[in-house]
Amino acid sequence: MTITMIDYGGSNLRSVQKALAFVGAQVEVTADPTIVMRAEKLVLPGVGAFAPAMAALRERGLDEAIIAAVHRQVPLLGICLGMQLLFEVSEEMGEHEGLGLVRGRVVRFPANGLVIPHMGWNQIIPTREHPLLAEVTPGSYSYFVHSYYCEPTNAAALLAASDYGHPFAAIIAQGNIYGIQFHPEKSQQVGLQILRNFVEL
């Protein structure tokens, strides 16, 4: 199976591509909405700010292509900023609409004694069993770099939590939509196992 990675002009594509290839995926990187719409599986990576990323998706027609693919039940994995883009609204530098595939908001960590961005290794605690977490030991550490986090409206969308001042969504799963807030490509065997699980879903 080919994994189609969405290129909207952001960074971090190469490291995610290499990680997916390492776990056995054939990866195509594209900015073509036609290819995105007919994909078998999609990965939306990203680092940086929410609003410019959404603007880049819209300029290329990738937002509508992603939504159309998801509606025909194509599995979609958002990574880091890519996970945040799946949500309805982000509060980063104002209020900005996202893809709206997952109900909820992207909000900033409170500054009450926390160093922002949240950067480093934190445990991920599963909230339920799921094939995306197969062979992943509860409490495993993964590598995070982010100032904002996702608040799903539906608690059932939460698949694993982490804690930085308070619990927050580390992984979500809603039907054929998945999101990972940490960087699996930087999280050693834990991250590679989760990517492998997505490839094998």
C-alpha positions as CSV (number, residue, x, y, z in Angstrom):
1,M,0.0,0.0,0.0
2,T,1.2,3.5,-0.8
3,I,1.0,6.2,1.8
4,T,0.3,9.6,0.3
5,M,2.0,12.4,2.3
6,I,0.5,15.9,1.8
7,D,3.0,18.6,0.9
8,Y,1.5,22.1,1.5
9,G,4.9,23.8,1.7
10,G,5.6,23.1,5.3
11,S,8.7,21.5,6.8
12,N,9.5,18.1,8.4
13,L,8.4,16.1,5.4
14,R,11.6,14.3,4.8
15,S,12.0,12.9,8.3
16,V,8.5,11.6,8.4
17,Q,8.9,10.1,4.9
18,K,12.1,8.3,6.0
19,A,10.4,6.9,9.1
20,L,7.4,5.6,7.1
21,A,9.7,4.0,4.6
22,F,11.7,2.4,7.4
23,V,8.6,0.6,8.7
24,G,7.8,-0.7,5.2
25,A,5.6,1.9,3.5
26,Q,5.9,3.1,0.0
27,V,5.5,6.9,0.3
28,E,4.5,9.4,-2.3
29,V,4.8,13.1,-1.5
30,T,2.4,15.4,-3.3
31,A,0.8,18.8,-3.4
32,D,-1.7,17.7,-6.1
33,P,-5.3,17.6,-4.7
34,T,-6.3,15.1,-7.4
35,I,-3.7,12.6,-6.1
36,V,-4.8,13.3,-2.5
37,M,-8.5,12.6,-3.4
38,R,-7.7,9.2,-4.8
39,A,-5.1,8.1,-2.2
40,E,-5.3,4.8,-0.2
41,K,-4.0,6.4,3.0
42,L,-3.0,9.9,3.9
43,V,-0.5,11.5,6.2
44,L,-0.6,15.2,7.0
45,P,2.6,16.2,8.8
46,G,3.5,19.7,9.9
47,V,5.5,22.0,12.2
48,G,5.0,25.7,12.6
49,A,1.9,28.0,12.9
50,F,-1.7,27.0,12.3
51,A,-3.0,29.9,10.2
52,P,-0.2,29.9,7.6
53,A,-0.6,26.1,7.2
54,M,-4.3,26.3,6.7
55,A,-3.9,29.1,4.2
56,A,-1.4,27.0,2.3
57,L,-3.8,24.1,2.2
58,R,-6.6,26.3,0.9
59,E,-4.4,28.0,-1.7
60,R,-3.6,24.6,-3.2
61,G,-7.1,23.1,-2.9
62,L,-5.8,20.5,-0.6
63,D,-8.3,21.2,2.2
64,E,-11.2,20.1,0.0
65,A,-9.3,17.2,-1.3
66,I,-8.5,16.0,2.2
67,I,-12.1,16.3,3.3
68,A,-13.3,14.5,0.2
69,A,-10.9,11.6,0.8
70,V,-11.9,11.3,4.5
71,H,-15.6,11.2,3.5
72,R,-14.9,8.2,1.3
73,Q,-13.3,6.5,4.4
74,V,-9.6,7.0,3.5
75,P,-7.5,6.6,6.7
76,L,-5.8,10.0,7.5
77,L,-3.0,10.5,10.1
78,G,-2.2,14.0,11.2
79,I,1.2,14.5,12.9
80,C,2.0,17.4,15.3
81,L,0.6,20.5,13.6
82,G,-1.1,18.1,11.2
83,M,-3.2,16.8,14.1
84,Q,-4.2,20.3,15.1
85,L,-5.3,21.1,11.5
86,L,-7.9,18.4,11.8
87,F,-9.9,20.3,14.4
88,E,-12.5,23.0,13.9
89,V,-10.7,26.0,15.4
90,S,-7.3,27.1,16.6
91,E,-6.7,29.9,19.1
92,E,-3.1,30.4,17.9
93,M,-2.5,34.1,17.1
94,G,-6.2,34.8,16.9
95,E,-9.0,32.4,16.0
96,H,-8.7,30.4,12.8
97,E,-10.8,27.7,11.2
98,G,-9.3,24.3,10.6
99,L,-10.4,21.4,8.5
100,G,-13.3,20.7,10.9
101,L,-12.9,16.9,10.6
102,V,-12.8,16.5,14.4
103,R,-14.9,18.6,16.7
104,G,-13.0,20.7,19.2
105,R,-10.4,23.5,19.6
106,V,-6.7,24.0,19.6
107,V,-5.7,26.0,22.7
108,R,-2.5,27.3,24.3
109,F,-0.9,25.8,27.4
110,P,-1.5,28.2,30.3
111,A,1.7,30.1,31.4
112,N,1.2,29.4,35.1
113,G,4.7,28.2,35.8
114,L,5.1,26.1,32.6
115,V,7.9,26.5,30.1
116,I,6.3,27.1,26.7
117,P,6.8,25.4,24.3
118,H,6.4,22.1,25.9
119,M,9.5,20.4,24.6
120,G,10.9,17.0,25.5
121,W,10.0,13.4,26.5
122,N,6.6,12.7,28.0
123,Q,4.6,9.5,28.7
124,I,1.6,8.6,26.7
125,I,-1.2,6.9,28.6
126,P,-3.8,5.0,26.5
127,T,-7.4,5.6,27.3
128,R,-8.6,2.5,25.4
129,E,-7.4,-0.3,23.2
130,H,-6.9,0.4,19.6
131,P,-4.9,-1.2,16.7
132,L,-2.9,2.1,16.3
133,L,-1.4,1.3,19.8
134,A,-0.7,-2.4,19.2
135,E,2.6,-3.4,20.8
136,V,3.0,0.0,22.4
137,T,3.6,-0.3,26.2
138,P,1.3,2.0,28.2
139,G,3.4,4.8,29.8
140,S,6.0,4.8,27.0
141,Y,7.8,8.0,26.3
142,S,7.5,10.1,23.2
143,Y,9.0,13.4,22.0
144,F,6.9,16.5,22.0
145,V,7.5,20.1,20.8
146,H,4.4,22.3,20.9
147,S,2.8,25.4,22.5
148,Y,-0.8,24.5,21.7
149,Y,-2.8,21.3,22.3
150,C,-6.1,19.8,21.1
151,E,-9.3,19.7,23.1
152,P,-11.7,17.3,21.4
153,T,-15.4,18.0,22.1
154,N,-16.1,14.3,22.1
155,A,-14.2,12.5,24.8
156,A,-14.5,9.3,22.8
157,A,-12.1,10.7,20.3
158,L,-9.2,10.6,22.8
159,L,-7.0,7.5,22.4
160,A,-4.0,8.5,24.6
161,A,-3.2,11.3,26.9
162,S,-0.1,13.0,28.2
163,D,0.4,15.5,31.0
164,Y,2.1,18.9,31.0
165,G,0.6,20.9,33.9
166,H,-2.7,19.0,33.2
167,P,-3.7,16.1,30.9
168,F,-4.0,16.8,27.2
169,A,-4.6,14.8,24.0
170,A,-1.5,13.0,22.8
171,I,-3.3,10.7,20.3
172,I,-6.8,10.8,18.9
173,A,-8.8,8.3,16.9
174,Q,-12.2,9.0,15.4
175,G,-13.3,6.5,12.7
176,N,-10.8,6.7,9.9
177,I,-9.2,9.9,11.3
178,Y,-6.1,9.7,13.5
179,G,-3.9,12.3,15.1
180,I,-0.5,12.3,16.9
181,Q,0.6,15.4,18.8
182,F,4.2,14.2,19.4
183,H,6.8,13.5,16.7
184,P,6.7,9.8,16.0
185,E,9.8,10.1,13.7
186,K,11.7,11.4,16.7
187,S,10.3,9.0,19.3
188,Q,12.5,6.0,18.6
189,Q,10.8,2.6,18.7
190,V,7.5,3.8,20.2
191,G,7.0,6.3,17.3
192,L,8.1,3.8,14.7
193,Q,5.7,1.2,16.1
194,I,2.8,3.6,15.9
195,L,3.6,4.5,12.3
196,R,4.0,0.8,11.5
197,N,0.5,0.2,13.0
198,F,-1.0,2.9,10.9
199,V,0.6,1.4,7.7
200,E,-0.8,-2.0,8.7
201,L,-4.3,-0.8,9.7
